[in-house]
C-alpha cells in the first residue's frame, strides 16, 4: 500500500474534468489507501476557454500524448472523449509507457476495449473505466468485482439520461420530441448535435461494455442492434400509458446457448416497474445472475459531481494497488461474443396502426395476425381529433421477431391501413 504522492495528468477539461480538478484540489488525500494526489499537468482543446476551475497554476500540454508520457506524470486520466483521435492515441501512449490509465470514455472502451486491455496487461498498467457507464452509479464495479462469483444471464436498463429526460418530459407536458429536445439542449442535458444520445449510440456503447464485463468476452459494439427515440410520438406515449406502460429507451444484453443479443430500442415497461419509475435524467440497471438473482441499481448517469466521483474512485483503486483483468478474463482469452440473430428473438410487442374508419377493419387486422401466427394479448381503439384515420393499438403474446415482422408487412398491405404499422417492444424485465 503506497503512501507516496501520485502525480496525475488530466486530459480533457470539460464538465467532468473541471469537476475532478475541483475535487482533487479540495481533497488531495481522499484515497482510503493513504497517499496524496497532485495534478502535475493538464491538456484540452483550448487553453483560454472559460472554466469554473483556475488552471493558470497547472502545467499546460497542447498535446495529450505528451502529457500521457511526461516523466512527472504517474497516472493518466483521459476525459477527452471519442473512440479514436487524440483520446485513443494518448491512452495507448500511457499504457505503452506502463502508466495506469483512468478514463470515462465509453466509445473508446466499447470500440477498442479488447486491444487496449491487451496493451494494458502486456505492460502491467491498470486500465479503469468506472465513469464510462452510469456516471457515479457503480455498474462497472458491480459486474467486474462484486459479481465475479456468479454467472450473469442478462443486464438491462436505462443508460442514457438525455433520452430518459426527453421521454419523461414528453409524457409529463404533452410536448413533442423536437420541443423537449430543444429544451434539453438549453439546459445542457443534450449536445448541440444530439445524435449520439437520441440515436441510441451512447447507450449502445455502454451496454456493449456491460455485456463484455458480464459475459467475460471482448466488447462487440458492431454487433449491437440500435434504435433511438427520434420516432417516438406523443400518441404512442399516451396509448402505452392507457395500456399500463411507459416508454423508455432500454439497453439490454442477454446470453443464451446461441450467443449474446445486445439491443437498444424504445420499449414499454409496466408503470409499476422500477425502470418505468426512473424519471428525469436518472439511469437504472437490472443485473440477473444464476445464484444471486436480480440486482437493481439506480442513480445519476452524468454530471460533474457523480462522474468525477467515479473517476476519483478508480484513481483510489490504482493508489491502493488493486489489480485484476481489465474485463472478466485475461485479455489474451477475450473473444467477441457470438451475436444472436435478432430475427430469432422471442418477445411481446406493441403495434399501432392508423386505419380507415370503416366496418370490418379490426376483423381484417385480427385475421391477418392470426394467419401469420401472432396472438393478440390486448387491444385498444381510441379516436384522435384531427387525425386522418383511427389509431388502433394492440399488444401481442410472445412471438418470434421474424414472424412478427412478416405479419406487419402483411398488415401494411391491407387496403384499410393508412400508414405503416408502428412497432415497439415490450421490455423483458
C-alpha positions in Angstrom: 0.0 0.0 0.0 1.8 3.1 -1.2 1.9 6.3 0.8 3.6 8.3 -2.0 2.2 11.4 -3.7 0.7 10.3 -7.0 1.3 12.8 -9.9 -1.8 13.0 -12.1 -2.2 14.2 -15.7 -5.7 15.1 -16.8 -6.6 15.4 -20.5 -10.0 16.9 -21.2 -11.3 19.8 -19.1 -15.0 19.8 -19.8 -17.7 19.3 -17.2 -16.1 16.2 -15.7 -12.5 17.3 -16.0 -13.3 20.6 -14.1 -15.3 18.6 -11.5 -12.4 16.3 -11.0 -9.8 19.1 -10.6 -12.0 20.8 -8.1 -12.4 17.6 -6.1 -8.7 16.8 -6.1 -7.8 20.4 -5.0 -10.2 20.1 -2.1 -9.3 16.6 -1.0 -5.8 15.6 -2.2 -5.6 12.9 0.4 -9.1 11.4 -0.3 -8.0 7.8 -1.1 -8.6 5.3 1.8 -5.3 3.7 1.0 -3.3 6.8 2.0 -1.0 8.9 -0.1 -1.9 12.1 -1.8 -2.7 13.3 -5.3 -1.0 16.1 -7.1 -2.1 17.3 -10.6 1.1 17.9 -12.5 -0.3 18.5 -16.0 -3.5 19.2 -17.9 -4.5 19.3 -21.6 -7.6 20.4 -23.5 -8.6 21.7 -26.9 -8.5 25.3 -25.7 -6.4 26.9 -23.0 -8.3 30.2 -22.9 -11.9 28.8 -22.7 -13.7 30.0 -19.5 -13.8 27.3 -16.8 -15.1 27.1 -13.3 -11.7 26.0 -12.1 -8.5 28.1 -12.3 -5.9 26.2 -14.3 -3.4 29.0 -14.5 -1.1 27.4 -12.0 -1.0 24.0 -13.7 1.5 22.9 -16.3 -0.2 23.0 -19.7 0.2 20.5 -22.6 -1.1 21.2 -26.1 -0.7 17.6 -27.0 -2.4 15.0 -24.7 0.1 12.3 -25.9 2.9 14.5 -24.5 1.0 14.7 -21.2 0.4 11.0 -21.1 4.2 10.3 -21.4 5.5 13.2 -19.3 8.1 11.9 -16.8 6.4 13.7 -13.9 3.0 12.0 -14.5 2.4 8.7 -12.7 -1.2 8.3 -13.7 -3.1 9.5 -16.8 -6.8 10.5 -16.7 -8.4 10.7 -20.2 -11.6 12.7 -20.3 -11.4 13.9 -23.9 -14.0 11.6 -25.4 -14.3 10.0 -28.8 -13.4 6.5 -29.9 -10.3 7.5 -31.9 -8.1 10.5 -32.5 -6.2 12.1 -29.6 -8.1 10.2 -26.9 -7.0 6.8 -28.2 -3.5 8.0 -29.0 -3.0 9.3 -25.5 -4.3 6.3 -23.8 -2.2 4.0 -25.9 0.9 6.1 -25.2 0.3 6.0 -21.5 -0.3 2.2 -21.4 2.8 1.6 -23.6 4.8 3.6 -21.0 3.4 1.3 -18.3 1.3 4.1 -16.7 -2.1 3.5 -15.2 -5.0 5.0 -17.1 -8.4 6.0 -15.8 -11.0 7.0 -18.4 -14.6 8.0 -18.7 -14.6 7.3 -22.4 -17.4 4.7 -23.2 -16.8 5.0 -27.0 -13.1 4.2 -26.7 -13.7 1.2 -24.4 -16.7 -0.2 -26.4 -14.9 0.0 -29.7 -11.3 -0.7 -28.8 -11.5 -2.3 -25.4 -10.0 -5.6 -26.3 -6.9 -4.2 -27.9 -6.4 -1.7 -25.0 -6.8 -4.5 -22.5 -4.1 -6.5 -24.2 -1.8 -3.5 -24.2 -2.5 -2.8 -20.5 -1.9 -6.3 -19.4 1.3 -6.6 -21.5 2.8 -3.6 -19.7 1.2 -4.3 -16.3 -0.6 -0.9 -16.3 -4.1 -0.8 -14.9 -6.9 0.4 -17.2 -10.0 1.5 -15.3 -13.3 3.0 -16.7 -16.0 3.1 -13.9 -17.1 6.5 -15.1 -17.8 5.3 -18.7 -21.1 3.7 -17.7 -23.8 5.3 -15.5 -21.6 8.1 -14.2 -21.3 7.9 -10.5 -23.5 4.7 -10.1 -21.1 1.8 -9.8 -22.3 -0.5 -12.5 -18.8 -1.4 -13.7 -17.5 -2.3 -10.3 -20.6 -4.3 -9.6 -20.0 -6.6 -12.6 -16.2 -6.6 -12.6 -15.8 -7.1 -8.8 -18.9 -7.8 -6.8 -20.5 -10.4 -9.1 -17.4 -12.5 -10.2 -18.8 -15.4 -8.2 -22.0 -15.6 -10.2 -22.9 -16.4 -13.8 -24.7 -13.4 -15.3 -27.6 -14.2 -17.6 -28.7 -10.7 -18.5 -28.2 -6.9 -17.9 -30.8 -4.4 -18.9 -31.7 -0.8 -18.1 -31.8 2.9 -18.8 -28.3 4.0 -19.7 -28.8 7.4 -21.3 -30.0 10.3 -19.1 -30.7 12.6 -22.1 -33.2 10.2 -23.6 -34.8 9.5 -20.3 -35.3 13.2 -19.6 -36.8 13.7 -23.1 -39.3 10.8 -22.7 -40.2 11.8 -19.2 -40.9 15.4 -20.2 -42.9 14.4 -23.3 -45.2 12.3 -21.1 -45.5 14.9 -18.4 -46.0 18.0 -20.6 -47.5 16.7 -23.8 -44.8 18.4 -25.8 -43.3 16.9 -29.0 -39.9 15.3 -29.2 -38.5 18.3 -31.1 -39.7 20.8 -28.4 -38.3 18.8 -25.5 -35.1 18.1 -27.3 -34.6 21.9 -27.8 -35.2 22.4 -24.1 -32.8 19.6 -23.1 -30.1 21.4 -25.2 -30.8 24.7 -23.5 -30.5 23.0 -20.1 -27.2 21.2 -21.0 -28.7 17.7 -21.0 -28.2 17.3 -24.7 -25.4 18.3 -27.0 -25.7 20.7 -29.9 -25.5 17.6 -32.1 -27.6 15.1 -30.1 -27.3 12.2 -32.5 -25.1 10.0 -30.1 -27.7 10.3 -27.4 -31.1 10.3 -29.1 -29.9 7.9 -31.8 -29.2 5.3 -29.1 -25.4 5.1 -29.8 -24.3 6.3 -26.4 -26.5 3.7 -24.7 -25.1 1.1 -27.1 -21.5 1.9 -26.2 -22.4 1.4 -22.5 -24.4 -1.8 -22.9 -21.5 -3.2 -25.0 -19.1 -2.6 -22.2 -21.5 -4.1 -19.6 -22.0 -7.2 -21.8 -18.3 -7.7 -22.0 -17.9 -7.5 -18.2 -21.0 -9.7 -17.6 -20.1 -12.4 -20.0 -16.3 -12.4 -20.0 -15.9 -11.5 -23.6 -14.5 -8.7 -25.7 -16.7 -5.7 -26.3 -18.6 -6.0 -29.6 -20.2 -2.7 -30.4 -20.6 -3.5 -34.1 -23.0 -6.3 -33.2 -25.4 -4.2 -31.2 -28.9 -3.6 -32.7 -29.6 0.1 -32.2 -32.8 2.2 -32.4 -33.1 5.6 -30.9 -36.1 7.7 -29.7 -36.5 10.1 -32.6 -39.6 8.3 -33.9 -41.4 8.1 -30.5 -44.6 10.1 -30.8 -46.9 11.6 -28.2 -49.6 9.3 -29.4 -47.5 6.2 -28.6 -46.7 7.6 -25.1 -50.4 8.2 -24.4 -51.6 4.9 -25.8 -48.9 3.0 -23.9 -50.0 4.6 -20.7 -53.6 3.7 -21.3 -52.4 0.1 -21.6 -50.5 0.3 -18.3 -47.0 1.0 -19.7 -44.4 3.8 -20.0 -41.9 4.1 -22.9 -38.3 4.1 -22.0 -35.1 3.6 -24.1 -33.9 0.3 -22.8 -30.5 -1.2 -23.4 -30.1 -4.9 -22.9 -27.7 -7.8 -23.2 -29.0 -11.4 -22.9 -26.9 -14.5 -23.0 -28.3 -17.8 -24.4 -26.8 -21.1 -25.7 -26.8 -19.4 -29.2 -24.7 -16.4 -28.1 -25.4 -12.9 -26.9 -28.1 -10.4 -28.1 -27.3 -6.8 -27.5 -30.1 -4.3 -28.2 -31.0 -0.7 -27.7 -34.5 0.4 -28.5 -37.6 2.2 -27.2 -39.5 -0.3 -25.0 -42.7 -0.5 -22.9 -42.1 -1.0 -19.2 -45.1 -1.7 -16.8 -46.0 1.5 -14.9 -45.2 -0.1 -11.6 -41.8 -1.4 -12.7 -38.7 0.3 -11.3 -37.5 1.1 -14.8 -40.7 2.9 -15.5 -40.4 4.8 -12.2 -36.9 6.1 -13.0 -37.7 9.5 -14.4 -35.8 12.6 -15.5 -32.1 12.1 -16.2 -31.7 9.1 -13.9 -30.1 5.8 -15.0 -31.2 2.4 -13.9 -30.0 -1.1 -14.4 -31.0 -4.7 -13.6 -28.4 -7.4 -13.4 -29.6 -11.0 -13.3 -27.4 -13.9 -12.1 -28.0 -17.6 -11.7 -27.0 -17.6 -8.0 -27.6 -14.1 -6.7 -30.8 -13.4 -8.6 -31.7 -9.9 -9.7 -30.0 -6.7 -8.5 -31.2 -3.3 -9.2 -29.1 -0.1 -9.4 -30.3 3.4 -9.9 -28.6 6.8 -9.8 -27.2 9.7 -11.7 -25.7 8.8 -15.0 -23.9 12.0 -15.8 -22.9 15.4 -14.4 -19.7 16.9 -13.0 -20.1 15.6 -9.4 -21.2 12.0 -10.0 -18.9 11.3 -12.9 -15.9 12.9 -11.2 -16.6 10.8 -8.1 -16.4 7.7 -10.3 -13.1 8.8 -11.8 -11.7 9.5 -8.3 -12.8 6.0 -7.1 -10.8 4.5 -10.0 -7.8 6.7 -9.0 -8.1 5.4 -5.5 -8.1 1.8 -6.7 -4.8 2.4 -8.6 -3.3 4.0 -5.5 -4.3 1.0 -3.4 -2.5 -1.3 -5.8 -5.7 -3.1 -6.9 -5.1 -5.4 -9.9 -7.4 -7.5 -11.9 -8.0 -8.2 -15.6 -9.5 -5.2 -17.5 -12.5 -7.3 -18.2 -13.6 -10.6 -16.6 -10.8 -12.6 -18.2 -7.2 -12.1 -19.3 -7.0 -10.1 -22.5 -5.4 -13.0 -24.4 -8.5 -15.1 -23.9 -11.0 -12.4 -24.8 -13.1 -13.0 -27.9 -16.0 -11.0 -29.3 -19.3 -12.7 -28.3 -21.3 -14.6 -30.9 -24.2 -12.3 -31.9 -27.6 -13.8 -31.9 -29.8 -13.2 -35.0 -32.4 -10.6 -33.8 -35.0 -12.2 -36.0 -34.9 -15.3 -33.8 -35.6 -13.3 -30.6 -38.9 -14.0 -29.0 -40.8 -11.4 -27.1 -44.0 -9.4 -26.7 -44.7 -6.3 -28.8 -46.8 -3.2 -29.1 -48.3 -2.4 -32.5 -50.1 0.8 -33.6 -52.0 1.1 -36.8 -53.7 4.1 -38.4 -56.7 2.7 -40.3 -59.7 4.0 -42.2 -62.9 4.4 -40.1 -65.0 1.7 -41.8 -66.6 -1.6 -40.9 -64.5 -4.8 -40.8 -61.1 -3.2 -40.3 -60.5 -4.7 -36.9 -61.6 -8.1 -38.1 -59.2 -7.9 -41.1 -56.3 -6.9 -38.9 -57.0 -9.7 -36.4 -57.4 -12.3 -39.1 -54.2 -11.3 -40.7 -52.3 -11.5 -37.5 -53.9 -14.9 -36.7 -52.9 -16.3 -40.1 -49.4 -15.1 -39.6 -49.2 -16.8 -36.2 -49.4 -13.8 -34.0 -51.6 -13.9 -30.9 -53.2 -10.7 -29.6 -52.9 -10.1 -25.8 -54.8 -6.7 -25.5 -56.5 -4.2 -27.9 -57.2 -0.5 -27.7 -59.0 1.8 -30.1 -59.0 5.5 -29.3 -60.2 8.1 -31.7 -57.9 11.1 -32.0 -59.1 14.6 -33.1 -57.9 15.9 -36.4 -56.4 12.5 -37.4 -56.6 11.2 -40.9 -57.9 7.9 -39.6 -58.5 5.9 -36.4 -55.5 4.6 -34.5 -55.7 1.1 -33.1 -53.2 -0.4 -30.7 -52.6 -3.9 -29.7 -50.1 -5.9 -27.7 -49.1 -9.4 -28.6 -48.2 -12.5 -26.7 -44.6 -13.7 -27.1 -43.7 -14.2 -30.7 -40.6 -14.6 -32.8 -39.4 -11.3 -34.3 -39.3 -12.8 -37.8 -42.9 -13.9 -37.5 -43.9 -10.5 -36.2 -42.2 -8.5 -38.9 -43.7 -10.8 -41.6 -47.1 -10.1 -40.1 -46.5 -6.3 -40.1 -45.7 -6.5 -43.8 -49.0 -8.3 -44.5 -51.0 -5.8 -42.4 -49.2 -2.8 -44.1 -50.7 -4.1 -47.4 -54.3 -4.1 -46.2 -56.4 -1.6 -48.1 -57.8 -0.1 -44.9 -54.4 0.5 -43.3 -53.3 4.1 -44.0 -49.7 4.1 -42.9 -47.0 1.6 -41.9 -47.7 -0.1 -38.5 -45.5 1.3 -35.6 -43.6 -1.4 -33.7 -42.3 -1.1 -30.1 -41.1 -3.9 -28.0 -42.3 -4.7 -24.5 -39.3 -4.9 -22.3 -38.4 -8.4 -20.9 -37.7 -7.2 -17.4 
